[in-house]
Amino acid sequence: MSDVIDDLVEQVRHRIRIGDPNIQLQNVALTHTLEDVIAEFDQVRKASDITQTRIQAKEEAFLHLSGLGQIQPLLDDPTIEEIWINEPGRIFVARNGKSELTNLILTDQQVRTLVERMLATTGRRIDLANPFVDATLADGSRLHVVIPDITRNHWSVNIRKFVMGSKSLENLVLAETISPTAANFLRAAVISGLNVIVAGATQAGKTTLMNALLNSANSTDRVITCEEVFELQLTSPDWVALQSRQESLEGTGEVTLRKLIKEALRMRPNRLVIGEVRQEECLDLLIAMNAGMPSMCSIHASSAKQAISKMCLLPMLAGSNVSTEFVIPTVASVVDVVVHTAMQRDGKRKVQKIVSVTGRIEGNNIETVDVFNLVGDQLVPTGLHPAKSEIFKNHGFDLIQILSN
């Protein structure tokens, strides 16, 4: 069947004079042309070649021409969260946080063609000089590719699908990701302009939680988001999304997260958001927070305390002149709330802990107060109040009432 499909695809491309396989065809015109080519195949080939599998051949050829080939059904499956290719014969998917090996088998060339087609509209490239690439696909899914000789033999491809079903705190409460009381507390913290850090491991639901938190802010807030690749999806009417850019073939034109943060501060934001803090851009974020800019970011960390420790470490990557004497007191004074979320063994995402940073330091340790802890399967208040309670009060929130509901 593969030879028949290859012949069909080539005939259709020739028929409508397309030399670039990345070009997406109009579905109606493509269907008509494909039917004409199949009809001609019926006349010149044996019945066993095409007639008995006419519908299957048409469907497979259509996917090769208009979609992303044999992985298109995986992309269309709403139950699949992520797709990754370790090698052409080992393609995995994740459903409800659990991985499954599929029975799909590709060739090395099909994997390369697939990546080229996905990158065609992103303005990004992958080659020996740039063996890694991050890109956002048209549907919002995130693509990550690594090629040999960074990998051993085959191209490694990850497609994290855009399955942002919960864009509000209410939806997260319904999904039992967070308790109603904790959701009300975080909503009050965001509206009050506190600086919030969302921590967790990969696939812990950090981006989903950040979306929900940002969408709970005042609709009049002007939000500027800075990301390596576009992932956040806000409902705010006044939102500008910025994305970093890799350098050109000439070695020019690179736009880093640090550059985006500096430019974002010139755009009159009411809230600055960094999709994920990984490196020295953490210094620029701390400086913005220190200047009174309400901010939010996500960070890879295994706990809330580890997130704070990492916030103290990353700024020093900016240069030897950045010292702990500056960073630790700054983190203690500007970071207000840290939310730790994780994926549980059953694949569900759940907020594990919400802590408040008091601003006090003991040695090199920043003091925190646990406001919510996960007890059993429930996120419950600890009975302790967060620091800066006067900010909540100034914005019309009664913490005693919020934390007692």
Secondary structure, DSSP 4 states (H G I P E B T S, - for coil): -HHHHHHHHHHHHHHTT---TTSPPPHHHHHHHHHHHHHHHHHHS-HHHHGGGHHHHHHHHHHHHHS-GGGHHHHH-TT--EEEEEETTEEEEEETTEEEE-S----HHHHHHHHHHHHTTTT----SS--EEEEE-TTS-EEEEE-BTTBSSS-EEEEE-------SHHHHHHTTSS-HHHHHHHHHHHHTT--EEEEE-TTSSHHHHHHHHHTTS-TT--EEEEESS-------SSEEEEE-B---TTS---B-HHHHHHHHTTS--SEEEES---STHHHHHHHHHHTT--EEEEEE-SSHHHHHHHHHHGGGGG-TT--HHHHHHHHHHH--EEEEEEE-TTS-EEEEEEEEEEEEEETTEEEEEEEEEEETTEEEE-SPPPS-HHHHHHTT--HHHHHH-
